[in-house]
Amino acid sequence: MSKKNLNERALDYHAAAPAGKIGITVTKPTETQDDLILAYTPGVAEPVRRIHKNPEDAYRYTAKGNLVAVITDGTAVLGLGNMGALASKPVMEGKAVLFKRFAGIDVFDIEVNAPEPEDFINTVARIAGGFGGINLEDIAAPHCFEIERRLSERLDIPVFHDDQHGTAIIAAAGLLNALELQGKSLEEARIVCLGAGAAGIASMRLLLALGARKQNIFMVDRKGVIHTRREDLNEYKLIFANDTEARTLADACAGADVFVGVSGPDLFTPDMLRSMAEKPIVFALSNPDPEILPELAHKTRSDLIMATGRSDYPNQVNNVLGFPYIFRGALDVRARTINEAMQIAAVHALARLTREPVPKSVLDAYGLKHLEFGPEYIIPKPLDSRLIEVVPPAVARAAVDTGVARITPAKG
């Protein structure tokens, strides 16, 4: 299919009546006069009074408990850059579709025209009360870190920047499985991360929480290796400043066990791959064009395990494996936040699921005859219906165990 045909089909898809991809469904009867009396005035006054007396009753009498706001400022839209708030709306609607399709969660997409982080933070904080959670999306680094941190401190509902943590969680699950298959440990693995934006920094932070060693992580940005003698590092990059003589990506890759790319196409060369340790692991996640194409990577190293961000290759690191189910688990216990323990619970749940026998429904969905845990299956498939049964309960349990849940999960 040509790119032109794809573009035309996408435009037709979005423009078909009704325009866009989401709508609102009425969930209560509205057929009679009595229905309308209950739905609006005067009947609606009683739940208003109840919520005024006890704000927690909003979970009982409104859609708050199953409603997430997907919010952006449009400064980092897909791989397109700063497209502005309004132009980001198709992406935010798409996110809403995925929340509903995979986890039954309702979404309002909100595009905020806020030139400064302070404006954005204040706007989101003022509207947050009506939602059970906030999914931040397509916000450029480094502002995204401050925005998420300050909103998390200010609000008593989950605030989750999926471009950071979604990628980190899925990649970490796949990496744990790949390391086991290659006979390596996270604690000892030498890891190179190309890209020091939202996804790169969050991914390496999560790996540290899972047991990786800071001295074994070599982060590379546009100026080269992030090392202790650089004086141009912001507070987020400074965390990963390594005391090393390595200065270039090629220097860092020599002898490395793992390469994680969250940068741009064709930046990881065959020579860099050849210089890595035995049984290397390559996560080339730039999308749609990875840091190195799988065909070239496998031709260069036969002992490789590889993942990309693309659906047409094995081992796709796809955020839809994470955010719908993580929010489902958080909403089910009315969590006040999505903390590190909940993220780690999602990592391990995804990693364990990959090791289970693959049901026929998944094979049929992907036109496969056989699939089992191994070099070409280290991450669950997005259309695996077991995800909703596995990830949300793990996240919910972690919320309860860490004291951030308002209620305990229903048994059954």
N, C-alpha and C positions, 0 to 999 in steps of 0.2 A: 504494500500500500504506500503510495507516494505521500510525502508530507503535505502537499497541497490538498489531496483528497481527505486526509485526516483533519486538516484545519477546517475545511468546508463542512465535513460531517459534524465536527465539534460545534461549529457555529449553528448549524441547523438543529442539533440536539438541544442546545441551550435556548434557542429562540422559539422552538415549537410551543404552541399554546398549551398551558399557561407558561409564560417565560420563566426561566430559572429552573431550579431543581428541588425546591422544598415548598411546603405549604403548611397550613394549620388545620388540624382536624378537631372538630368538636367532640368531646368525650362523654357528654351527658345528654339525655333526651331534651329536645327542644321543639316537640311537636304540638304541645298544647299550651293554653294560657297559663295553666298551673306550672308547667315546666319553666316558662319564662319568668314567672314570679319567683321561683326558686333560684334560677340562674342569675337573675339580676335583681332589680329592686322590686319588692322590699326584702325578699329572702336573703339576698347577699349580705345584708347588714349584720346578721348574726355571726357568720364566720369572721367578719371584720372585727366585731367586738371581741371575739375569742382570741384572735391573733394580737390585738392591741394589748390584752391582758397577759398573754403568753406567746411571745414571738415564735417559740418552737412549734406552736400549732399551725404555722404556715406549712409545715411538712404534712400535716393531716388534711388541711382543707384546700390547699392549692397544689399546682403542678411543680412547685419548687423542688421537691425531692427527686424528681426525674428530669430536671431541666438544667442544661449546661449552656453557658454563653461561650461561643467561639468568637474571640475578639482579636483584632489586629490593628496595627497602624499602617500596614501596607509597605513597610520599609524593606522587607526582604521576601518578596513574593516568589515562591518556587525558586527557580534559578534565574529569574528575570530581574531581580534587584528591587530598587525602590520604585514601585509602580504607583504608589499612592493608595489611600484608603479605599476609594470607590472601586478602582480597578481590581482590588483584591477580592471583591465580593463573590465572583464565581468560585474561587478557591474555598472561601469560607462556607458557601453553600455545599460544596462538595464534601467538606469535612462533616457538615451536618448529616448528609446522606449516609456517610460511613458510620457515624454514631448510631443512627436509627437502624440501619441495616444489620449491623453486627451486634449491637447491645441493647436495642430497644430504647435508646435514650433520645429525648427530644432536645432540640437545639434552637436557640435564636442566634443568628450570626450578626455581629455588631462590628462595623468598620468605623474606627475613630480617627478623625482628621486632627491629629495632635502633633505639632512640630517638635515639642519637647517632652521628654519622659515624664516630667512633673504633671503636665497637662493630661497625659494619657493615664497615669496612675490615679489622679484625682477623679477623672471621668469614670474609670472602671470601678473604683471604690464606691462611688456614689450610686451606682446602679446595681451593685453586686447582691444586694439583699434579696432580690427576687429569684435568685438562682441557687441550685445545689452545688454548683462548681463552675470554675472559670478555666477554659482552655485557651491559653495564649498561643498565637499562631503568626508566623511570618513577620517576626520583629527582629530587626538587625542587631547583631552584637556590636559593641559590648552593652548597649542599653538594655537588651533583653534580660541580662543577669540582674541588673538593678531593679528593673520593673517587676520581675517575678519575686525577688526577695522582699521588696517593700510591700507588694500586695499580699504576699503570704503572711507577713508580719501584721498587716493591718486588718485582714479579713479572717472570719472563722469558718470559711468553706475552702475546699481544695482549689489551689491555683497551680496550674500545671502547664509549663511551656513545652509543647510536644516536640518542637524542633530540637530542643535540648534532650529531654529525658526519654521521649519516645524512641528516637534513634539509639540512644545509649542503652536502653533496656533490651531492645531486640538484638542489637549487635553483641551485647554482653552474653545473652543466652546462647547465641550461635557460637561465640568465641569459646565459652566454657566447653561446649560439645566438641568443637574443632580441636582444642588443646588436648582433650582426652583421647580423641582418635589419633592424634599425632604423638601421643605418649609424653606430653609436656604438662607443666603446671603453671597456673597463673602467677604464683609467687616467684617463680624463677624466670618466667618468659621476658625476653627483651622486646619491647613494644615500640614501634614507630607510629606516630600519628601525624599525618599530613593534613593540616587544616586546624586552625586555632580559633574557630568561631564557636557558635552556640553548640553544635553537635559534637565537635571535637573535644572541647573542654568538658562538657557534660559526660561524654563517654569515658574519658580518662578519669574523671572524678569517681564515676561509678565503679570502674575497674579497681581503683584504689580501695574503695569501700568493700569490694569483693575479695581483696587480698593481694592485688598487684603491688609491687614496690616502686616507690616514686623514682628511685635512682635507675630503675629499668625502663622508664618511660621517656621517650625522646620525641618531643612535640616540635613540629616544623611549620612555620608560617611563611609568608611571602619573602621575608628577609633571611630565612634559613632556620637553623636549629635554635630553639629557645634555650639559652644557656645563661649561667649566673653572671657573666660579664657584660651582658647586654643592658643598656640603659634606657631602652625605648619600650619597656614592657608595662602593660597595664596590670592592675591587681589580679586579674583573672589568669593572665598568662604567667605572671610571676610565680604562681603556685607550682608551675611545671618547669621552672628554670632548672636545668640540669648542669651539674659541675662536670663538664665534658669538653674535650678538644674537638669534637665533631662540630662542623659548621654548616655542611650542606646535607640535603636529603640523601645523597649518595653515601656520604660519610656515615650517617645514622643507620642506613639500611645494612651496612656491612655486618654480618653476623647476627642480624635481628631474627627473632622467631616469628614476629607478627607485624604486619603492615596494615594500618587502618587509614583509609583515604576518605576524607570528607571535604574535598577541595575542588578539583576540576579535571577535565578529561586529559588523558595521555601524559600525565605528569610523573608516572611511575614507569620506569623503563625496564626492558628485559635485563640490562646489565645490573640494575639495582636488585632485581629479583634473583639473578644468579648469585649475587653476593650474600644473600641471606643464608641463615643456618639451614641444616638439613630439616626436611619436613616443614617447610614454611607455611604460614597461614596469611592469606591476603584478603582483606575486606576492602574492595574498591567500590565505594558507595556513592561516588559522584553520579548524578542521574540527570539526563538519560545516558550520558557518555561517561563510563568509568575511567578511573586513573590508568587502568590497563585493561584491554579487552580480554575476556576469559580465554578465547582461542589462542591469543598470543601468550598469555600467562601459562597455560597448560603445555603449549609447545616448548616453552622455555624451561619449565620445571615439571617433571612427571610426578614428583612427590608432594605436590601442592594440594592444599584445600583452599577453596576460594568462594567468596560470597560477593554479590553486587546488590545494587538497589533496583535491579530490573527484573521484571516478571518473566522474561523470556530466557533466563538462565537459572540453573539450580541455585538454591540458597539465597533467596531474595530477602534482604533486610527491609521489611515493609512495616511502617509504623502502625498499620491497621491491625497488626498482631498485638498491639499494646494498648493504645489510648482508649478504645471503646470498653475494653474489659477492665482496665485499671479504674476508669471512672465508674463503671458498673459496680465494682467491688466497693469503691469509696462511697457511692451514693447509697448502696444497700445498707450501710451502717451509719449513714449520715456523718461521715468523717469530716473533721475540721481542716484537714490538710492531706496531702499525699506526701508522706515522709520517705526518708531513705529506706526504712525497713519495708515499706509497702512496695517500693520499686524493686528491692532485692527479692522480695517474695514473688513478684511477677517474673523476674529473671529466672529463678529456679523452677517456677511452674512451667514456663515455656521450654526450658532445657529438658525437664523431665518428660513433658508430653512428646517431644521428638523421639524419645527412646521407646515409646509405646508402639505396639502394632498399628499400622495405618489401616483405617477402615475402608471398605469398598467405596463408600460414598465419596471419599477424598480422591481415591484413584480415578473414579468415574469423572469427577469434576475437572480433573487435569488430563484426562485421556491416557492414564498410565495403567500398566498391568501389574507393576510391583514397585514398592517404595519402602525402604527401611533405613534406620539410622546408619549413617555412613558418610563418606566424604561429599556426596551429592545430596545429602539430606541431614542438615544440622540445625534447621530451623523449621517449625511447623509451617504448613501451607495456610495462606490467608482464608481459604474457604473450608477449613477444618471446623466442623460444627462442635467439636469437643472443646474448643477454646473457651466458650462461654461457660462451660461446666468446670473448667480447671482454673483459669486465671482469676476471675472475680472472687471466688471463695478464698483463694490464697491471699489476695490483697486485703479482703475484708478481715480475715483472721489477724493479719499483721497490724491492721488499724486498731482492732480490739486489744491486741497484746501490747501495743505501745501507747494505749490510753488516749487515742485521738478520735475514737468512735463515740457517737452519742447513743447508739443502741447496739445490741448484739445481733449477729445474723440470725435470721429465722432458721429453725431446724426443720429438716425434712428432705 
